[in-house]
Amino acid sequence: MFNSAVLESISDINLLYGLLQAEFSLDGWDAMVHIADKLHYLIKELYEEDQLRQAKEQPRVETKDLKRSIAFYFGYSMVMKGIALQKMGDYAAARDCIEKYSELGWISGLDDEGKEDVAHFKMIAAANTYVLDLLEGNMETLSEYVQFIHNAEEEELLPGIITILESALKHNCNVDWALKEFETQLNALDGEYETEANIRYYIDHLYLLALYNLKSGEYFNALNIALKGLRMSDKLNDDTGYKKLNALFVSFNVHATKDQLEAYNALNNKILRRVLKDEKGIMYDGSGFVSAR
Protein backbone atom coordinates (compact mmCIF):
# COMPACT_ATOMS: atom_id res chain seq x y z
CA MET A 1 0.00 0.00 0.00
CA PHE A 2 1.27 3.48 -0.90
CA ASN A 3 2.80 5.41 1.99
CA SER A 4 3.56 9.11 1.39
CA ALA A 5 5.90 9.29 4.40
CA VAL A 6 8.00 6.44 3.03
CA LEU A 7 8.04 8.06 -0.42
CA GLU A 8 9.37 11.27 1.08
CA SER A 9 12.41 9.43 2.41
CA ILE A 10 13.33 7.79 -0.93
CA SER A 11 16.16 9.38 -2.89
CA ASP A 12 17.06 6.44 -5.16
CA ILE A 13 15.98 7.25 -8.72
CA ASN A 14 16.14 3.64 -9.87
CA LEU A 15 13.99 2.55 -6.94
CA LEU A 16 11.34 5.12 -7.83
CA TYR A 17 11.37 3.83 -11.41
CA GLY A 18 10.66 0.33 -10.10
CA LEU A 19 7.91 1.59 -7.78
CA LEU A 20 6.17 3.27 -10.70
CA GLN A 21 6.16 0.00 -12.62
CA ALA A 22 4.80 -1.86 -9.59
CA GLU A 23 1.97 0.63 -9.00
CA PHE A 24 1.08 0.53 -12.68
CA SER A 25 0.68 -3.26 -12.47
CA LEU A 26 -1.69 -2.75 -9.50
CA ASP A 27 -3.72 0.06 -11.09
CA GLY A 28 -2.34 2.35 -8.36
CA TRP A 29 -3.12 5.59 -10.17
CA ASP A 30 -3.01 7.98 -7.20
CA ALA A 31 0.26 6.51 -5.97
CA MET A 32 1.73 6.80 -9.47
CA VAL A 33 1.10 10.55 -9.53
CA HIS A 34 3.02 11.06 -6.27
CA ILE A 35 5.88 8.73 -7.22
CA ALA A 36 6.21 10.31 -10.67
CA ASP A 37 6.38 13.78 -9.12
CA LYS A 38 9.14 12.64 -6.76
CA LEU A 39 11.08 11.01 -9.60
CA HIS A 40 10.76 14.17 -11.71
CA TYR A 41 11.89 16.34 -8.81
CA LEU A 42 14.98 14.21 -8.13
CA ILE A 43 16.11 13.97 -11.76
CA LYS A 44 15.54 17.72 -12.20
CA GLU A 45 17.56 18.40 -9.05
CA LEU A 46 20.39 16.16 -10.27
CA TYR A 47 20.40 17.74 -13.74
CA GLU A 48 20.41 21.31 -12.42
CA GLU A 49 23.23 20.53 -9.98
CA ASP A 50 25.25 19.05 -12.84
CA GLN A 51 24.66 22.13 -14.99
CA LEU A 52 25.72 24.41 -12.12
CA ARG A 53 28.92 22.47 -11.57
CA GLN A 54 29.78 22.65 -15.26
CA ALA A 55 29.22 26.41 -15.23
CA LYS A 56 31.64 26.70 -12.29
CA GLU A 57 34.07 24.30 -13.99
CA GLN A 58 33.72 21.86 -11.11
CA PRO A 59 33.61 18.03 -11.34
CA ARG A 60 30.30 16.85 -12.79
CA VAL A 61 27.61 15.04 -10.79
CA GLU A 62 28.18 11.28 -10.78
CA THR A 63 25.46 9.48 -12.73
CA LYS A 64 27.01 6.04 -13.20
CA ASP A 65 24.40 4.48 -10.89
CA LEU A 66 21.57 5.53 -13.20
CA LYS A 67 20.40 2.66 -15.38
CA ARG A 68 19.10 4.99 -18.10
CA SER A 69 19.80 8.46 -19.46
CA ILE A 70 18.72 11.62 -17.68
CA ALA A 71 16.37 12.30 -20.60
CA PHE A 72 14.71 8.93 -20.01
CA TYR A 73 13.82 9.72 -16.39
CA PHE A 74 12.50 13.16 -17.30
CA GLY A 75 10.26 11.60 -19.92
CA TYR A 76 9.28 8.47 -18.05
CA SER A 77 8.16 10.34 -14.94
CA MET A 78 5.79 12.52 -16.95
CA VAL A 79 4.55 9.64 -19.13
CA MET A 80 3.56 7.62 -16.07
CA LYS A 81 1.99 10.61 -14.33
CA GLY A 82 0.04 11.36 -17.50
CA ILE A 83 -1.20 7.78 -17.76
CA ALA A 84 -2.35 7.86 -14.12
CA LEU A 85 -4.16 11.18 -14.61
CA GLN A 86 -5.76 9.85 -17.78
CA LYS A 87 -7.01 6.75 -15.93
CA MET A 88 -8.48 9.03 -13.25
CA GLY A 89 -10.28 11.08 -15.91
CA ASP A 90 -8.24 14.28 -15.60
CA TYR A 91 -7.53 14.69 -19.30
CA ALA A 92 -6.48 18.34 -19.10
CA ALA A 93 -3.74 17.54 -16.58
CA ALA A 94 -2.71 14.53 -18.66
CA ARG A 95 -2.26 16.83 -21.67
CA ASP A 96 -0.01 19.07 -19.57
CA CYS A 97 2.19 16.04 -18.91
CA ILE A 98 2.34 15.23 -22.63
CA GLU A 99 3.57 18.75 -23.35
CA LYS A 100 6.43 18.25 -20.87
CA TYR A 101 7.80 15.12 -22.55
CA SER A 102 6.91 15.87 -26.17
CA GLU A 103 10.16 17.77 -26.68
CA LEU A 104 13.09 16.99 -24.40
CA GLY A 105 15.76 18.24 -26.77
CA TRP A 106 16.46 21.15 -24.40
CA ILE A 107 18.46 18.76 -22.19
CA SER A 108 22.14 19.52 -22.79
CA GLY A 109 24.97 17.04 -23.08
CA LEU A 110 22.86 14.22 -24.54
CA ASP A 111 24.75 11.17 -25.78
CA ASP A 112 23.38 8.82 -28.43
CA GLU A 113 21.24 6.96 -25.88
CA GLY A 114 19.80 10.21 -24.59
CA LYS A 115 18.96 11.38 -28.10
CA GLU A 116 17.20 8.08 -28.79
CA ASP A 117 15.18 8.53 -25.58
CA VAL A 118 14.18 12.06 -26.66
CA ALA A 119 12.93 10.70 -30.01
CA HIS A 120 11.12 7.85 -28.25
CA PHE A 121 9.21 10.17 -25.93
CA LYS A 122 8.30 12.42 -28.84
CA MET A 123 6.66 9.37 -30.44
CA ILE A 124 4.92 8.50 -27.15
CA ALA A 125 3.61 12.07 -26.92
CA ALA A 126 2.05 11.76 -30.37
CA ALA A 127 0.47 8.44 -29.41
CA ASN A 128 -0.93 9.73 -26.14
CA THR A 129 -2.37 12.82 -27.82
CA TYR A 130 -4.40 10.48 -30.01
CA VAL A 131 -5.36 8.54 -26.88
CA LEU A 132 -6.83 11.60 -25.17
CA ASP A 133 -8.59 12.72 -28.35
CA LEU A 134 -10.33 9.35 -28.59
CA LEU A 135 -11.19 9.14 -24.90
CA GLU A 136 -12.73 12.61 -25.12
CA GLY A 137 -14.98 11.35 -27.92
CA ASN A 138 -13.17 12.58 -31.01
CA MET A 139 -13.66 9.28 -32.83
CA GLU A 140 -12.94 10.95 -36.18
CA THR A 141 -9.26 10.53 -35.36
CA LEU A 142 -9.55 6.72 -35.05
CA SER A 143 -8.43 6.03 -38.62
CA GLU A 144 -5.36 8.24 -38.07
CA TYR A 145 -4.62 6.42 -34.83
CA VAL A 146 -4.91 3.01 -36.48
CA GLN A 147 -2.38 4.12 -39.08
CA PHE A 148 -0.15 5.50 -36.33
CA ILE A 149 -0.15 2.11 -34.57
CA HIS A 150 0.75 0.39 -37.85
CA ASN A 151 3.74 2.70 -38.28
CA ALA A 152 4.84 2.86 -34.64
CA GLU A 153 7.11 0.67 -32.58
CA GLU A 154 5.77 -2.81 -31.76
CA GLU A 155 5.32 -1.86 -28.11
CA GLU A 156 2.50 0.51 -29.10
CA LEU A 157 0.23 -2.33 -30.28
CA LEU A 158 -1.35 -3.35 -26.96
CA PRO A 159 -1.66 0.18 -25.50
CA GLY A 160 -3.23 1.15 -28.81
CA ILE A 161 -5.78 -1.67 -28.72
CA ILE A 162 -6.60 -0.78 -25.12
CA THR A 163 -7.25 2.83 -26.13
CA ILE A 164 -9.48 1.79 -29.02
CA LEU A 165 -11.50 -0.49 -26.74
CA GLU A 166 -11.74 2.05 -23.90
CA SER A 167 -12.96 4.77 -26.23
CA ALA A 168 -15.45 2.38 -27.87
CA LEU A 169 -16.88 1.35 -24.50
CA LYS A 170 -17.01 4.91 -23.20
CA HIS A 171 -18.69 6.39 -26.29
CA ASN A 172 -20.71 3.33 -27.38
CA CYS A 173 -18.99 3.00 -30.74
CA ASN A 174 -18.45 0.02 -33.00
CA VAL A 175 -14.73 -0.42 -33.67
CA ASP A 176 -14.84 -3.88 -35.23
CA TRP A 177 -13.03 -2.64 -38.34
CA ALA A 178 -10.16 -1.24 -36.29
CA LEU A 179 -9.77 -4.45 -34.27
CA LYS A 180 -9.82 -6.44 -37.53
CA GLU A 181 -6.79 -4.42 -38.67
CA PHE A 182 -4.68 -5.98 -35.91
CA GLU A 183 -6.31 -9.40 -35.65
CA THR A 184 -3.29 -11.31 -36.98
CA GLN A 185 -0.85 -9.53 -34.68
CA LEU A 186 -3.08 -10.01 -31.63
CA ASN A 187 -3.62 -13.69 -32.32
CA ALA A 188 0.15 -14.15 -32.55
CA LEU A 189 0.73 -12.86 -29.03
CA ASP A 190 1.70 -15.68 -26.71
CA GLY A 191 1.61 -13.89 -23.38
CA GLU A 192 5.30 -14.38 -22.65
CA TYR A 193 6.23 -11.05 -21.14
CA GLU A 194 9.15 -9.99 -18.99
CA THR A 195 7.90 -6.74 -17.43
CA GLU A 196 4.96 -6.01 -15.17
CA ALA A 197 3.86 -3.22 -17.49
CA ASN A 198 3.64 -5.51 -20.51
CA ILE A 199 1.77 -8.15 -18.51
CA ARG A 200 -0.67 -5.45 -17.44
CA TYR A 201 -1.25 -4.38 -21.06
CA TYR A 202 -1.68 -7.95 -22.27
CA ILE A 203 -4.25 -8.94 -19.66
CA ASP A 204 -6.11 -5.62 -19.81
CA HIS A 205 -6.60 -5.87 -23.56
CA LEU A 206 -8.28 -9.26 -23.04
CA TYR A 207 -10.44 -7.88 -20.23
CA LEU A 208 -11.57 -4.91 -22.33
CA LEU A 209 -12.12 -7.10 -25.39
CA ALA A 210 -14.37 -9.33 -23.29
CA LEU A 211 -16.30 -6.27 -22.09
CA TYR A 212 -16.64 -4.99 -25.65
CA ASN A 213 -18.11 -8.32 -26.76
CA LEU A 214 -20.45 -8.43 -23.78
CA LYS A 215 -21.72 -4.96 -24.56
CA SER A 216 -22.39 -6.12 -28.13
CA GLY A 217 -24.30 -9.16 -26.87
CA GLU A 218 -21.63 -11.56 -28.09
CA TYR A 219 -21.69 -13.62 -24.89
CA PHE A 220 -20.02 -16.75 -26.22
CA ASN A 221 -17.05 -14.82 -27.60
CA ALA A 222 -16.85 -12.65 -24.52
CA LEU A 223 -16.71 -15.57 -22.09
CA ASN A 224 -14.16 -17.40 -24.23
CA ILE A 225 -11.95 -14.30 -24.12
CA ALA A 226 -12.49 -14.04 -20.36
CA LEU A 227 -11.44 -17.68 -19.95
CA LYS A 228 -8.29 -17.04 -21.97
CA GLY A 229 -7.58 -14.01 -19.80
CA LEU A 230 -8.08 -16.04 -16.62
CA ARG A 231 -5.69 -18.74 -17.82
CA MET A 232 -3.07 -16.20 -18.85
CA SER A 233 -3.35 -14.03 -15.74
CA ASP A 234 -2.91 -17.19 -13.64
CA LYS A 235 0.11 -18.20 -15.73
CA LEU A 236 1.64 -14.71 -15.48
CA ASN A 237 0.84 -14.32 -11.76
CA ASP A 238 -1.29 -11.25 -12.44
CA ASP A 239 -3.67 -11.12 -9.49
CA THR A 240 -5.10 -7.72 -10.48
CA GLY A 241 -6.16 -8.99 -13.89
CA TYR A 242 -7.44 -12.29 -12.53
CA LYS A 243 -9.78 -10.52 -10.08
CA LYS A 244 -11.32 -8.37 -12.81
CA LEU A 245 -11.73 -11.23 -15.27
CA ASN A 246 -13.10 -13.57 -12.61
CA ALA A 247 -15.70 -11.00 -11.55
CA LEU A 248 -16.69 -10.57 -15.19
CA PHE A 249 -17.05 -14.29 -15.86
CA VAL A 250 -19.01 -14.98 -12.68
CA SER A 251 -21.34 -12.02 -13.30
CA PHE A 252 -22.24 -13.28 -16.79
CA ASN A 253 -21.95 -17.05 -16.31
CA VAL A 254 -25.68 -17.42 -16.87
CA HIS A 255 -24.79 -17.05 -20.54
CA ALA A 256 -21.97 -19.61 -20.41
CA THR A 257 -22.18 -22.90 -22.25
CA LYS A 258 -21.60 -26.21 -20.48
CA ASP A 259 -18.09 -26.41 -21.95
CA GLN A 260 -17.25 -22.90 -20.76
CA LEU A 261 -18.44 -23.64 -17.24
CA GLU A 262 -16.45 -26.87 -17.19
CA ALA A 263 -13.34 -25.02 -18.37
CA TYR A 264 -13.83 -22.38 -15.67
CA ASN A 265 -14.28 -25.00 -12.94
CA ALA A 266 -11.28 -26.98 -14.19
CA LEU A 267 -9.08 -23.89 -13.99
CA ASN A 268 -10.16 -23.14 -10.43
CA ASN A 269 -9.67 -26.77 -9.39
CA LYS A 270 -6.13 -26.65 -10.80
CA ILE A 271 -5.40 -23.45 -8.88
CA LEU A 272 -6.76 -24.90 -5.65
CA ARG A 273 -4.65 -28.04 -6.02
CA ARG A 274 -1.60 -25.89 -6.60
CA VAL A 275 -2.09 -23.62 -3.60
CA LEU A 276 -2.77 -26.60 -1.34
CA LYS A 277 0.18 -28.70 -2.46
CA ASP A 278 2.40 -27.35 0.32
CA GLU A 279 -0.21 -27.78 3.03
CA LYS A 280 0.60 -30.64 5.34
CA GLY A 281 -2.04 -33.29 5.82
CA ILE A 282 -4.53 -32.03 3.25
CA MET A 283 -5.11 -32.53 -0.47
CA TYR A 284 -7.87 -31.67 -2.93
CA ASP A 285 -9.03 -34.47 -5.24
CA GLY A 286 -11.26 -32.36 -7.46
CA SER A 287 -14.42 -32.72 -5.42
CA GLY A 288 -13.36 -32.45 -1.80
CA PHE A 289 -10.52 -32.56 0.69
CA VAL A 290 -8.75 -35.79 1.50
CA SER A 291 -6.06 -36.62 4.01
CA ALA A 292 -2.47 -36.67 2.77
CA ARG A 293 -0.18 -39.17 4.39
C-alpha positions as CSV (number, residue, x, y, z in Angstrom):
1,M,0.0,0.0,0.0
2,F,1.3,3.5,-0.9
3,N,2.8,5.4,2.0
4,S,3.6,9.1,1.4
5,A,5.9,9.3,4.4
6,V,8.0,6.4,3.0
7,L,8.0,8.1,-0.4
8,E,9.4,11.3,1.1
9,S,12.4,9.4,2.4
10,I,13.3,7.8,-0.9
11,S,16.2,9.4,-2.9
12,D,17.1,6.4,-5.2
13,I,16.0,7.3,-8.7
14,N,16.1,3.6,-9.9
15,L,14.0,2.5,-6.9
16,L,11.3,5.1,-7.8
17,Y,11.4,3.8,-11.4
18,G,10.7,0.3,-10.1
19,L,7.9,1.6,-7.8
20,L,6.2,3.3,-10.7
21,Q,6.2,0.0,-12.6
22,A,4.8,-1.9,-9.6
23,E,2.0,0.6,-9.0
24,F,1.1,0.5,-12.7
25,S,0.7,-3.3,-12.5
26,L,-1.7,-2.7,-9.5
27,D,-3.7,0.1,-11.1
28,G,-2.3,2.3,-8.4
29,W,-3.1,5.6,-10.2
30,D,-3.0,8.0,-7.2
31,A,0.3,6.5,-6.0
32,M,1.7,6.8,-9.5
33,V,1.1,10.5,-9.5
34,H,3.0,11.1,-6.3
35,I,5.9,8.7,-7.2
36,A,6.2,10.3,-10.7
37,D,6.4,13.8,-9.1
38,K,9.1,12.6,-6.8
39,L,11.1,11.0,-9.6
40,H,10.8,14.2,-11.7
41,Y,11.9,16.3,-8.8
42,L,15.0,14.2,-8.1
43,I,16.1,14.0,-11.8
44,K,15.5,17.7,-12.2
45,E,17.6,18.4,-9.1
46,L,20.4,16.2,-10.3
47,Y,20.4,17.7,-13.7
48,E,20.4,21.3,-12.4
49,E,23.2,20.5,-10.0
50,D,25.3,19.0,-12.8
51,Q,24.7,22.1,-15.0
52,L,25.7,24.4,-12.1
53,R,28.9,22.5,-11.6
54,Q,29.8,22.7,-15.3
55,A,29.2,26.4,-15.2
56,K,31.6,26.7,-12.3
57,E,34.1,24.3,-14.0
58,Q,33.7,21.9,-11.1
59,P,33.6,18.0,-11.3
60,R,30.3,16.8,-12.8
61,V,27.6,15.0,-10.8
62,E,28.2,11.3,-10.8
63,T,25.5,9.5,-12.7
64,K,27.0,6.0,-13.2
65,D,24.4,4.5,-10.9
66,L,21.6,5.5,-13.2
67,K,20.4,2.7,-15.4
68,R,19.1,5.0,-18.1
69,S,19.8,8.5,-19.5
70,I,18.7,11.6,-17.7
71,A,16.4,12.3,-20.6
72,F,14.7,8.9,-20.0
73,Y,13.8,9.7,-16.4
74,F,12.5,13.2,-17.3
75,G,10.3,11.6,-19.9
76,Y,9.3,8.5,-18.1
77,S,8.2,10.3,-14.9
78,M,5.8,12.5,-17.0
79,V,4.6,9.6,-19.1
80,M,3.6,7.6,-16.1
81,K,2.0,10.6,-14.3
82,G,0.0,11.4,-17.5
83,I,-1.2,7.8,-17.8
84,A,-2.4,7.9,-14.1
85,L,-4.2,11.2,-14.6
86,Q,-5.8,9.8,-17.8
87,K,-7.0,6.8,-15.9
88,M,-8.5,9.0,-13.2
89,G,-10.3,11.1,-15.9
90,D,-8.2,14.3,-15.6
91,Y,-7.5,14.7,-19.3
92,A,-6.5,18.3,-19.1
93,A,-3.7,17.5,-16.6
94,A,-2.7,14.5,-18.7
95,R,-2.3,16.8,-21.7
96,D,0.0,19.1,-19.6
97,C,2.2,16.0,-18.9
98,I,2.3,15.2,-22.6
99,E,3.6,18.7,-23.3
100,K,6.4,18.2,-20.9
101,Y,7.8,15.1,-22.5
102,S,6.9,15.9,-26.2
103,E,10.2,17.8,-26.7
104,L,13.1,17.0,-24.4
105,G,15.8,18.2,-26.8
106,W,16.5,21.1,-24.4
107,I,18.5,18.8,-22.2
108,S,22.1,19.5,-22.8
109,G,25.0,17.0,-23.1
110,L,22.9,14.2,-24.5
111,D,24.8,11.2,-25.8
112,D,23.4,8.8,-28.4
113,E,21.2,7.0,-25.9
114,G,19.8,10.2,-24.6
115,K,19.0,11.4,-28.1
116,E,17.2,8.1,-28.8
117,D,15.2,8.5,-25.6
118,V,14.2,12.1,-26.7
119,A,12.9,10.7,-30.0
120,H,11.1,7.8,-28.3
121,F,9.2,10.2,-25.9
122,K,8.3,12.4,-28.8
123,M,6.7,9.4,-30.4
124,I,4.9,8.5,-27.1
125,A,3.6,12.1,-26.9
126,A,2.1,11.8,-30.4
127,A,0.5,8.4,-29.4
128,N,-0.9,9.7,-26.1
129,T,-2.4,12.8,-27.8
130,Y,-4.4,10.5,-30.0
131,V,-5.4,8.5,-26.9
132,L,-6.8,11.6,-25.2
133,D,-8.6,12.7,-28.3
134,L,-10.3,9.3,-28.6
135,L,-11.2,9.1,-24.9
136,E,-12.7,12.6,-25.1
137,G,-15.0,11.3,-27.9
138,N,-13.2,12.6,-31.0
139,M,-13.7,9.3,-32.8
140,E,-12.9,11.0,-36.2
141,T,-9.3,10.5,-35.4
142,L,-9.5,6.7,-35.1
143,S,-8.4,6.0,-38.6
144,E,-5.4,8.2,-38.1
145,Y,-4.6,6.4,-34.8
146,V,-4.9,3.0,-36.5
147,Q,-2.4,4.1,-39.1
148,F,-0.1,5.5,-36.3
149,I,-0.1,2.1,-34.6
150,H,0.8,0.4,-37.8
151,N,3.7,2.7,-38.3
152,A,4.8,2.9,-34.6
153,E,7.1,0.7,-32.6
154,E,5.8,-2.8,-31.8
155,E,5.3,-1.9,-28.1
156,E,2.5,0.5,-29.1
157,L,0.2,-2.3,-30.3
158,L,-1.3,-3.4,-27.0
159,P,-1.7,0.2,-25.5
160,G,-3.2,1.1,-28.8
161,I,-5.8,-1.7,-28.7
162,I,-6.6,-0.8,-25.1
163,T,-7.2,2.8,-26.1
164,I,-9.5,1.8,-29.0
165,L,-11.5,-0.5,-26.7
166,E,-11.7,2.0,-23.9
167,S,-13.0,4.8,-26.2
168,A,-15.4,2.4,-27.9
169,L,-16.9,1.3,-24.5
170,K,-17.0,4.9,-23.2
171,H,-18.7,6.4,-26.3
172,N,-20.7,3.3,-27.4
173,C,-19.0,3.0,-30.7
174,N,-18.5,0.0,-33.0
175,V,-14.7,-0.4,-33.7
176,D,-14.8,-3.9,-35.2
177,W,-13.0,-2.6,-38.3
178,A,-10.2,-1.2,-36.3
179,L,-9.8,-4.4,-34.3
180,K,-9.8,-6.4,-37.5
181,E,-6.8,-4.4,-38.7
182,F,-4.7,-6.0,-35.9
183,E,-6.3,-9.4,-35.6
184,T,-3.3,-11.3,-37.0
185,Q,-0.9,-9.5,-34.7
186,L,-3.1,-10.0,-31.6
187,N,-3.6,-13.7,-32.3
188,A,0.1,-14.1,-32.6
189,L,0.7,-12.9,-29.0
190,D,1.7,-15.7,-26.7
191,G,1.6,-13.9,-23.4
192,E,5.3,-14.4,-22.6
193,Y,6.2,-11.0,-21.1
194,E,9.1,-10.0,-19.0
195,T,7.9,-6.7,-17.4
196,E,5.0,-6.0,-15.2
197,A,3.9,-3.2,-17.5
198,N,3.6,-5.5,-20.5
199,I,1.8,-8.1,-18.5
200,R,-0.7,-5.4,-17.4
201,Y,-1.3,-4.4,-21.1
202,Y,-1.7,-8.0,-22.3
203,I,-4.2,-8.9,-19.7
204,D,-6.1,-5.6,-19.8
205,H,-6.6,-5.9,-23.6
206,L,-8.3,-9.3,-23.0
207,Y,-10.4,-7.9,-20.2
208,L,-11.6,-4.9,-22.3
209,L,-12.1,-7.1,-25.4
210,A,-14.4,-9.3,-23.3
211,L,-16.3,-6.3,-22.1
212,Y,-16.6,-5.0,-25.6
213,N,-18.1,-8.3,-26.8
214,L,-20.4,-8.4,-23.8
215,K,-21.7,-5.0,-24.6
216,S,-22.4,-6.1,-28.1
217,G,-24.3,-9.2,-26.9
218,E,-21.6,-11.6,-28.1
219,Y,-21.7,-13.6,-24.9
220,F,-20.0,-16.8,-26.2
221,N,-17.1,-14.8,-27.6
222,A,-16.8,-12.6,-24.5
223,L,-16.7,-15.6,-22.1
224,N,-14.2,-17.4,-24.2
225,I,-12.0,-14.3,-24.1
226,A,-12.5,-14.0,-20.4
227,L,-11.4,-17.7,-20.0
228,K,-8.3,-17.0,-22.0
229,G,-7.6,-14.0,-19.8
230,L,-8.1,-16.0,-16.6
231,R,-5.7,-18.7,-17.8
232,M,-3.1,-16.2,-18.9
233,S,-3.4,-14.0,-15.7
234,D,-2.9,-17.2,-13.6
235,K,0.1,-18.2,-15.7
236,L,1.6,-14.7,-15.5
237,N,0.8,-14.3,-11.8
238,D,-1.3,-11.2,-12.4
239,D,-3.7,-11.1,-9.5
240,T,-5.1,-7.7,-10.5
241,G,-6.2,-9.0,-13.9
242,Y,-7.4,-12.3,-12.5
243,K,-9.8,-10.5,-10.1
244,K,-11.3,-8.4,-12.8
245,L,-11.7,-11.2,-15.3
246,N,-13.1,-13.6,-12.6
247,A,-15.7,-11.0,-11.6
248,L,-16.7,-10.6,-15.2
249,F,-17.0,-14.3,-15.9
250,V,-19.0,-15.0,-12.7
251,S,-21.3,-12.0,-13.3
252,F,-22.2,-13.3,-16.8
253,N,-21.9,-17.0,-16.3
254,V,-25.7,-17.4,-16.9
255,H,-24.8,-17.0,-20.5
256,A,-22.0,-19.6,-20.4
257,T,-22.2,-22.9,-22.2
258,K,-21.6,-26.2,-20.5
259,D,-18.1,-26.4,-22.0
260,Q,-17.2,-22.9,-20.8
261,L,-18.4,-23.6,-17.2
262,E,-16.5,-26.9,-17.2
263,A,-13.3,-25.0,-18.4
264,Y,-13.8,-22.4,-15.7
265,N,-14.3,-25.0,-12.9
266,A,-11.3,-27.0,-14.2
267,L,-9.1,-23.9,-14.0
268,N,-10.2,-23.1,-10.4
269,N,-9.7,-26.8,-9.4
270,K,-6.1,-26.6,-10.8
271,I,-5.4,-23.4,-8.9
272,L,-6.8,-24.9,-5.6
273,R,-4.6,-28.0,-6.0
274,R,-1.6,-25.9,-6.6
275,V,-2.1,-23.6,-3.6
276,L,-2.8,-26.6,-1.3
277,K,0.2,-28.7,-2.5
278,D,2.4,-27.3,0.3
279,E,-0.2,-27.8,3.0
280,K,0.6,-30.6,5.3
281,G,-2.0,-33.3,5.8
282,I,-4.5,-32.0,3.3
283,M,-5.1,-32.5,-0.5
284,Y,-7.9,-31.7,-2.9
285,D,-9.0,-34.5,-5.2
286,G,-11.3,-32.4,-7.5
287,S,-14.4,-32.7,-5.4
288,G,-13.4,-32.5,-1.8
289,F,-10.5,-32.6,0.7
290,V,-8.8,-35.8,1.5
291,S,-6.1,-36.6,4.0
292,A,-2.5,-36.7,2.8
293,R,-0.2,-39.2,4.4
